Amino acid sequence: MKHLFLSIALLCALSTFSQETTEKTIKKNEIKINLPYFILGFPEITYERLLTNQTSLGVSVAFSIDNNNSAFYDDSENDGKYNFSLIPYYRVYFEMKPNTSFFVDGNAALYSQRKTDGDFFTDEKEGGLGFGFGFNVGTKYKTKGGWVAELSFGFTRTLINTDKLNKVFPRAGILIGKTF
C-alpha cells in the first residue's frame, strides 16, 4: 500500500512538471521612433499592436518640437511644412514569420500644415488642417532580443482643404524600436 501511494504521488509530480510549457511567448507590442524625422525636429513616435502573425494595427504621432528651427518649418523663409500628424493604420505582412518582412498598410492621416510659398511642383498654399487616406509600403526586421528596424515610404491623399494644403502628404522613415 505504501508503494502504491508513493507511485501515485510520483506520477502526479511528474505530470505536474511535464505540463510546463516550453513555448516562446510572442511579444505583441512595439514602440518605435522615426530617426530622420527626429533629427529634423519633427519626431514621430509609433505604437504597433500585433493582431495575428500577418496583421497589425498601429498609430503614429508626429509633432514639431521647435517651429522656428525645424526642417519641416522655417518661418524666416515663410516656407512652412507640418506642425503635427496623427496617422492610424492597418498593416498586412507577407511572410510567415510573425510581424516581419515586406508589408503594406492602409492609413488615415490628420495633420496640420503651415503656409507654403510654392515651387516648381506645388502652388502657394495658405496652410491649415488636413485629412486623407493613403498607403505605406516597407520592410521590417526583428532581432531575437526584441529590437526592431523598419524602412518605409508612402503617401496620403488630402481630401479636405485641398485649396489650402498640398494634395499629397508624404511619409518616409527609418524606424528603430523595441518589442514588449
CORJOSUL-V392573 format. One record per helix or strand. SS is the DSSP state (2 for helix, 1 for strand). FROM is the first residue (numbers start at 1). LEN is the number of residues. If there is no record, write none. Layout:
BEGIN
SS|FROM|LEN  SS|FROM|LEN
END
This chain:
BEGIN
2|2|17  1|29|6  2|35|5  1|44|7  1|55|9  2|75|3  1|82|12  1|101|13  1|116|1  1|125|1  1|128|15  1|147|12  1|168|12
END
